[in-house]
Amino acid sequence: MNSNKAFLVVGVLFFIIGVIALFNGTNFGAAMAQGAINNNGGSMDTQELYWIKQSNTLGFQIFGAILSVPGGFSSILAVYKFNEK
């Protein structure tokens, strides 16, 4: 029974972190692009800035999906196993 609770807690934690990363990926990508501007002395090629923002946004969204989908499935499975007994 303790392993089901731990499995549920880890699954819910992964799901929450994944959803946060998924929906805030744009904000994280924009912040990283702003950091790149600051590291380059305040100016940067627009196309390069756009590429940095888009690639980081996509990376955070993929990371969020990778965490949230298995986390959600494991949470559902843990609740099912917990209520089965």
N, CA, C and O atoms as a GROMACS GRO file, in nm:
protein
  340
    1MET      N    1   0.082  -0.119   0.000
    1MET     CA    2   0.000   0.000   0.000
    1MET      C    3   0.087   0.126   0.000
    1MET      O    4   0.049   0.225  -0.063
    2ASN      N    5   0.199   0.125   0.067
    2ASN     CA    6   0.286   0.241   0.069
    2ASN      C    7   0.346   0.268  -0.067
    2ASN      O    8   0.367   0.383  -0.105
    3SER      N    9   0.375   0.161  -0.142
    3SER     CA   10   0.433   0.182  -0.275
    3SER      C   11   0.330   0.246  -0.368
    3SER      O   12   0.367   0.326  -0.455
    4ASN      N   13   0.202   0.214  -0.352
    4ASN     CA   14   0.099   0.278  -0.434
    4ASN      C   15   0.088   0.428  -0.402
    4ASN      O   16   0.070   0.509  -0.493
    5LYS      N   17   0.100   0.462  -0.276
    5LYS     CA   18   0.095   0.604  -0.238
    5LYS      C   19   0.216   0.678  -0.294
    5LYS      O   20   0.203   0.790  -0.344
    6ALA      N   21   0.334   0.617  -0.283
    6ALA     CA   22   0.454   0.681  -0.336
    6ALA      C   23   0.445   0.695  -0.488
    6ALA      O   24   0.485   0.797  -0.544
    7PHE      N   25   0.393   0.593  -0.554
    7PHE     CA   26   0.375   0.596  -0.699
    7PHE      C   27   0.278   0.707  -0.738
    7PHE      O   28   0.298   0.777  -0.837
    8LEU      N   29   0.173   0.723  -0.660
    8LEU     CA   30   0.074   0.828  -0.685
    8LEU      C   31   0.136   0.967  -0.665
    8LEU      O   32   0.115   1.056  -0.747
    9VAL      N   33   0.211   0.985  -0.558
    9VAL     CA   34   0.272   1.115  -0.530
    9VAL      C   35   0.372   1.153  -0.639
    9VAL      O   36   0.374   1.267  -0.685
   10VAL      N   37   0.456   1.058  -0.680
   10VAL     CA   38   0.554   1.085  -0.784
   10VAL      C   39   0.484   1.115  -0.916
   10VAL      O   40   0.525   1.206  -0.989
   11GLY      N   41   0.379   1.039  -0.947
   11GLY     CA   42   0.305   1.063  -1.070
   11GLY      C   43   0.239   1.200  -1.073
   11GLY      O   44   0.244   1.269  -1.175
   12VAL      N   45   0.177   1.239  -0.964
   12VAL     CA   46   0.113   1.370  -0.957
   12VAL      C   47   0.217   1.481  -0.964
   12VAL      O   48   0.195   1.583  -1.029
   13LEU      N   49   0.331   1.462  -0.899
   13LEU     CA   50   0.437   1.561  -0.903
   13LEU      C   51   0.490   1.578  -1.045
   13LEU      O   52   0.508   1.691  -1.091
   14PHE      N   53   0.516   1.468  -1.115
   14PHE     CA   54   0.560   1.475  -1.255
   14PHE      C   55   0.455   1.543  -1.342
   14PHE      O   56   0.488   1.623  -1.428
   15PHE      N   57   0.330   1.510  -1.319
   15PHE     CA   58   0.222   1.570  -1.398
   15PHE      C   59   0.217   1.722  -1.378
   15PHE      O   60   0.205   1.797  -1.475
   16ILE      N   61   0.226   1.765  -1.254
   16ILE     CA   62   0.219   1.909  -1.225
   16ILE      C   63   0.339   1.983  -1.284
   16ILE      O   64   0.323   2.089  -1.344
   17ILE      N   65   0.458   1.929  -1.266
   17ILE     CA   66   0.578   1.992  -1.323
   17ILE      C   67   0.568   1.995  -1.475
   17ILE      O   68   0.605   2.095  -1.538
   18GLY      N   69   0.519   1.887  -1.535
   18GLY     CA   70   0.504   1.882  -1.680
   18GLY      C   71   0.405   1.983  -1.733
   18GLY      O   72   0.430   2.047  -1.835
   19VAL      N   73   0.293   1.998  -1.666
   19VAL     CA   74   0.192   2.095  -1.710
   19VAL      C   75   0.244   2.238  -1.696
   19VAL      O   76   0.220   2.322  -1.782
   20ILE      N   77   0.316   2.264  -1.589
   20ILE     CA   78   0.375   2.398  -1.571
   20ILE      C   79   0.475   2.427  -1.683
   20ILE      O   80   0.473   2.535  -1.742
   21ALA      N   81   0.561   2.331  -1.713
   21ALA     CA   82   0.658   2.351  -1.821
   21ALA      C   83   0.590   2.362  -1.956
   21ALA      O   84   0.634   2.439  -2.042
   22LEU      N   85   0.484   2.287  -1.976
   22LEU     CA   86   0.412   2.288  -2.104
   22LEU      C   87   0.345   2.422  -2.129
   22LEU      O   88   0.355   2.477  -2.239
   23PHE      N   89   0.277   2.475  -2.031
   23PHE     CA   90   0.203   2.599  -2.051
   23PHE      C   91   0.288   2.725  -2.034
   23PHE      O   92   0.250   2.832  -2.082
   24ASN      N   93   0.400   2.713  -1.966
   24ASN     CA   94   0.488   2.829  -1.949
   24ASN      C   95   0.611   2.822  -2.039
   24ASN      O   96   0.705   2.899  -2.020
   25GLY      N   97   0.611   2.732  -2.135
   25GLY     CA   98   0.724   2.719  -2.225
   25GLY      C   99   0.753   2.846  -2.302
   25GLY      O  100   0.869   2.879  -2.326
   26THR      N  101   0.649   2.918  -2.340
   26THR     CA  102   0.668   3.044  -2.412
   26THR      C  103   0.736   3.147  -2.324
   26THR      O  104   0.826   3.218  -2.370
   27ASN      N  105   0.695   3.157  -2.200
   27ASN     CA  106   0.758   3.252  -2.108
   27ASN      C  107   0.904   3.216  -2.082
   27ASN      O  108   0.990   3.303  -2.077
   28PHE      N  109   0.931   3.085  -2.065
   28PHE     CA  110   1.068   3.041  -2.043
   28PHE      C  111   1.154   3.069  -2.166
   28PHE      O  112   1.269   3.112  -2.154
   29GLY      N  113   1.100   3.043  -2.285
   29GLY     CA  114   1.174   3.070  -2.408
   29GLY      C  115   1.204   3.217  -2.427
   29GLY      O  116   1.313   3.254  -2.470
   30ALA      N  117   1.107   3.302  -2.396
   30ALA     CA  118   1.128   3.447  -2.406
   30ALA      C  119   1.232   3.494  -2.306
   30ALA      O  120   1.313   3.582  -2.337
   31ALA      N  121   1.230   3.438  -2.187
   31ALA     CA  122   1.329   3.476  -2.085
   31ALA      C  123   1.469   3.433  -2.128
   31ALA      O  124   1.566   3.506  -2.105
   32MET      N  125   1.481   3.317  -2.190
   32MET     CA  126   1.612   3.273  -2.237
   32MET      C  127   1.660   3.360  -2.353
   32MET      O  128   1.779   3.387  -2.366
   33ALA      N  129   1.567   3.402  -2.438
   33ALA     CA  130   1.605   3.492  -2.548
   33ALA      C  131   1.650   3.627  -2.493
   33ALA      O  132   1.746   3.686  -2.543
   34GLN      N  133   1.583   3.675  -2.391
   34GLN     CA  134   1.624   3.801  -2.328
   34GLN      C  135   1.762   3.787  -2.265
   34GLN      O  136   1.843   3.880  -2.270
   35GLY      N  137   1.788   3.672  -2.206
   35GLY     CA  138   1.920   3.647  -2.151
   35GLY      C  139   2.027   3.645  -2.258
   35GLY      O  140   2.140   3.690  -2.235
   36ALA      N  141   1.993   3.592  -2.376
   36ALA     CA  142   2.090   3.591  -2.487
   36ALA      C  143   2.119   3.733  -2.534
   36ALA      O  144   2.233   3.765  -2.568
   37ILE      N  145   2.017   3.818  -2.536
   37ILE     CA  146   2.040   3.958  -2.572
   37ILE      C  147   2.134   4.024  -2.470
   37ILE      O  148   2.227   4.094  -2.508
   38ASN      N  149   2.108   4.000  -2.344
   38ASN     CA  150   2.192   4.059  -2.239
   38ASN      C  151   2.337   4.009  -2.248
   38ASN      O  152   2.430   4.084  -2.224
   39ASN      N  153   2.354   3.882  -2.283
   39ASN     CA  154   2.489   3.826  -2.295
   39ASN      C  155   2.564   3.880  -2.416
   39ASN      O  156   2.687   3.878  -2.418
   40ASN      N  157   2.492   3.929  -2.515
   40ASN     CA  158   2.555   3.983  -2.635
   40ASN      C  159   2.566   4.135  -2.634
   40ASN      O  160   2.581   4.197  -2.739
   41GLY      N  161   2.559   4.194  -2.521
   41GLY     CA  162   2.579   4.338  -2.509
   41GLY      C  163   2.457   4.422  -2.542
   41GLY      O  164   2.471   4.542  -2.565
   42GLY      N  165   2.339   4.364  -2.546
   42GLY     CA  166   2.216   4.441  -2.567
   42GLY      C  167   2.164   4.442  -2.708
   42GLY      O  168   2.057   4.498  -2.732
   43SER      N  169   2.234   4.383  -2.802
   43SER     CA  170   2.182   4.378  -2.938
   43SER      C  171   2.213   4.242  -2.999
   43SER      O  172   2.309   4.174  -2.962
   44MET      N  173   2.127   4.204  -3.095
   44MET     CA  174   2.141   4.073  -3.155
   44MET      C  175   2.064   4.070  -3.286
   44MET      O  176   1.968   4.145  -3.303
   45ASP      N  177   2.105   3.986  -3.377
   45ASP     CA  178   2.034   3.968  -3.502
   45ASP      C  179   1.893   3.915  -3.473
   45ASP      O  180   1.876   3.824  -3.392
   46THR      N  181   1.795   3.972  -3.538
   46THR     CA  182   1.655   3.937  -3.512
   46THR      C  183   1.627   3.791  -3.542
   46THR      O  184   1.556   3.725  -3.466
   47GLN      N  185   1.681   3.740  -3.650
   47GLN     CA  186   1.656   3.600  -3.687
   47GLN      C  187   1.716   3.505  -3.584
   47GLN      O  188   1.656   3.402  -3.552
   48GLU      N  189   1.833   3.538  -3.534
   48GLU     CA  190   1.897   3.455  -3.433
   48GLU      C  191   1.818   3.458  -3.302
   48GLU      O  192   1.801   3.356  -3.236
   49LEU      N  193   1.769   3.577  -3.266
   49LEU     CA  194   1.687   3.590  -3.147
   49LEU      C  195   1.559   3.508  -3.159
   49LEU      O  196   1.519   3.440  -3.065
   50TYR      N  197   1.496   3.515  -3.276
   50TYR     CA  198   1.374   3.437  -3.300
   50TYR      C  199   1.403   3.288  -3.290
   50TYR      O  200   1.324   3.213  -3.231
   51TRP      N  201   1.514   3.244  -3.346
   51TRP     CA  202   1.550   3.103  -3.341
   51TRP      C  203   1.573   3.057  -3.197
   51TRP      O  204   1.528   2.949  -3.159
   52ILE      N  205   1.642   3.138  -3.117
   52ILE     CA  206   1.667   3.104  -2.977
   52ILE      C  207   1.535   3.093  -2.901
   52ILE      O  208   1.515   2.999  -2.824
   53LYS      N  209   1.447   3.188  -2.923
   53LYS     CA  210   1.317   3.186  -2.854
   53LYS      C  211   1.234   3.064  -2.895
   53LYS      O  212   1.178   2.996  -2.809
   54GLN      N  213   1.226   3.038  -3.024
   54GLN     CA  214   1.144   2.926  -3.072
   54GLN      C  215   1.199   2.792  -3.027
   54GLN      O  216   1.123   2.705  -2.984
   55SER      N  217   1.330   2.773  -3.036
   55SER     CA  218   1.388   2.644  -3.000
   55SER      C  219   1.376   2.617  -2.850
   55SER      O  220   1.349   2.504  -2.810
   56ASN      N  221   1.396   2.720  -2.769
   56ASN     CA  222   1.381   2.699  -2.625
   56ASN      C  223   1.236   2.678  -2.585
   56ASN      O  224   1.207   2.597  -2.496
   57THR      N  225   1.145   2.748  -2.650
   57THR     CA  226   1.003   2.728  -2.623
   57THR      C  227   0.962   2.585  -2.656
   57THR      O  228   0.895   2.519  -2.578
   58LEU      N  229   1.004   2.539  -2.773
   58LEU     CA  230   0.972   2.402  -2.814
   58LEU      C  231   1.034   2.300  -2.720
   58LEU      O  232   0.972   2.199  -2.688
   59GLY      N  233   1.155   2.325  -2.677
   59GLY     CA  234   1.221   2.234  -2.584
   59GLY      C  235   1.146   2.222  -2.452
   59GLY      O  236   1.130   2.111  -2.400
   60PHE      N  237   1.101   2.333  -2.398
   60PHE     CA  238   1.025   2.328  -2.273
   60PHE      C  239   0.890   2.262  -2.293
   60PHE      O  240   0.842   2.192  -2.203
   61GLN      N  241   0.827   2.282  -2.407
   61GLN     CA  242   0.699   2.218  -2.433
   61GLN      C  243   0.714   2.067  -2.448
   61GLN      O  244   0.630   1.991  -2.400
   62ILE      N  245   0.819   2.024  -2.515
   62ILE     CA  246   0.844   1.880  -2.527
   62ILE      C  247   0.876   1.820  -2.390
   62ILE      O  248   0.828   1.712  -2.356
   63PHE      N  249   0.957   1.889  -2.312
   63PHE     CA  250   0.989   1.844  -2.177
   63PHE      C  251   0.862   1.831  -2.093
   63PHE      O  252   0.845   1.734  -2.019
   64GLY      N  253   0.774   1.930  -2.104
   64GLY     CA  254   0.647   1.926  -2.030
   64GLY      C  255   0.560   1.811  -2.073
   64GLY      O  256   0.497   1.746  -1.989
   65ALA      N  257   0.554   1.784  -2.202
   65ALA     CA  258   0.474   1.672  -2.251
   65ALA      C  259   0.532   1.539  -2.206
   65ALA      O  260   0.459   1.447  -2.169
   66ILE      N  261   0.665   1.528  -2.209
   66ILE     CA  262   0.729   1.404  -2.167
   66ILE      C  263   0.703   1.377  -2.019
   66ILE      O  264   0.687   1.261  -1.981
   67LEU      N  265   0.699   1.478  -1.938
   67LEU     CA  266   0.672   1.458  -1.795
   67LEU      C  267   0.524   1.441  -1.765
   67LEU      O  268   0.487   1.357  -1.683
   68SER      N  269   0.439   1.520  -1.830
   68SER     CA  270   0.297   1.519  -1.790
   68SER      C  271   0.223   1.394  -1.837
   68SER      O  272   0.137   1.344  -1.764
   69VAL      N  273   0.252   1.344  -1.953
   69VAL     CA  274   0.178   1.227  -2.002
   69VAL      C  275   0.206   1.103  -1.917
   69VAL      O  276   0.110   1.043  -1.867
   70PRO      N  277   0.330   1.063  -1.897
   70PRO     CA  278   0.352   0.947  -1.809
   70PRO      C  279   0.310   0.974  -1.664
   70PRO      O  280   0.263   0.883  -1.595
   71GLY      N  281   0.328   1.098  -1.618
   71GLY     CA  282   0.285   1.130  -1.483
   71GLY      C  283   0.136   1.117  -1.465
   71GLY      O  284   0.089   1.066  -1.363
   72GLY      N  285   0.060   1.162  -1.564
   72GLY     CA  286  -0.085   1.148  -1.558
   72GLY      C  287  -0.129   1.002  -1.564
   72GLY      O  288  -0.217   0.960  -1.489
   73PHE      N  289  -0.068   0.925  -1.654
   73PHE     CA  290  -0.102   0.783  -1.664
   73PHE      C  291  -0.066   0.707  -1.537
   73PHE      O  292  -0.143   0.623  -1.491
   74SER      N  293   0.050   0.736  -1.481
   74SER     CA  294   0.089   0.666  -1.359
   74SER      C  295   0.000   0.706  -1.241
   74SER      O  296  -0.026   0.624  -1.153
   75SER      N  297  -0.046   0.829  -1.239
   75SER     CA  298  -0.138   0.871  -1.132
   75SER      C  299  -0.271   0.799  -1.144
   75SER      O  300  -0.327   0.753  -1.044
   76ILE      N  301  -0.321   0.790  -1.265
   76ILE     CA  302  -0.447   0.718  -1.286
   76ILE      C  303  -0.432   0.572  -1.250
   76ILE      O  304  -0.520   0.515  -1.186
   77LEU      N  305  -0.321   0.511  -1.290
   77LEU     CA  306  -0.296   0.371  -1.257
   77LEU      C  307  -0.284   0.350  -1.107
   77LEU      O  308  -0.336   0.252  -1.054
   78ALA      N  309  -0.215   0.440  -1.038
   78ALA     CA  310  -0.199   0.428  -0.894
   78ALA      C  311  -0.332   0.443  -0.822
   78ALA      O  312  -0.358   0.370  -0.726
   79VAL      N  313  -0.416   0.534  -0.866
   79VAL     CA  314  -0.550   0.551  -0.805
   79VAL      C  315  -0.632   0.426  -0.829
   79VAL      O  316  -0.703   0.380  -0.739
   80TYR      N  317  -0.624   0.371  -0.947
   80TYR     CA  318  -0.696   0.248  -0.980
   80TYR      C  319  -0.650   0.133  -0.891
   80TYR      O  320  -0.732   0.060  -0.835
   81LYS      N  321  -0.519   0.115  -0.878
   81LYS     CA  322  -0.465   0.008  -0.796
   81LYS      C  323  -0.496   0.032  -0.647
   81LYS      O  324  -0.520  -0.063  -0.572
   82PHE      N  325  -0.495   0.158  -0.605
   82PHE     CA  326  -0.523   0.191  -0.467
   82PHE      C  327  -0.669   0.160  -0.431
   82PHE      O  328  -0.697   0.112  -0.322
   83ASN      N  329  -0.760   0.187  -0.523
   83ASN     CA  330  -0.903   0.163  -0.499
   83ASN      C  331  -0.944   0.020  -0.528
   83ASN      O  332  -1.054  -0.021  -0.491
   84GLU      N  333  -0.857  -0.056  -0.593
   84GLU     CA  334  -0.889  -0.195  -0.626
   84GLU      C  335  -0.896  -0.283  -0.504
   84GLU      O  336  -0.973  -0.378  -0.500
   85LYS      N  337  -0.815  -0.252  -0.404
   85LYS     CA  338  -0.808  -0.337  -0.285
   85LYS      C  339  -0.917  -0.313  -0.189
   85LYS      O  340  -0.923  -0.378  -0.084
   0.00000   0.00000   0.00000
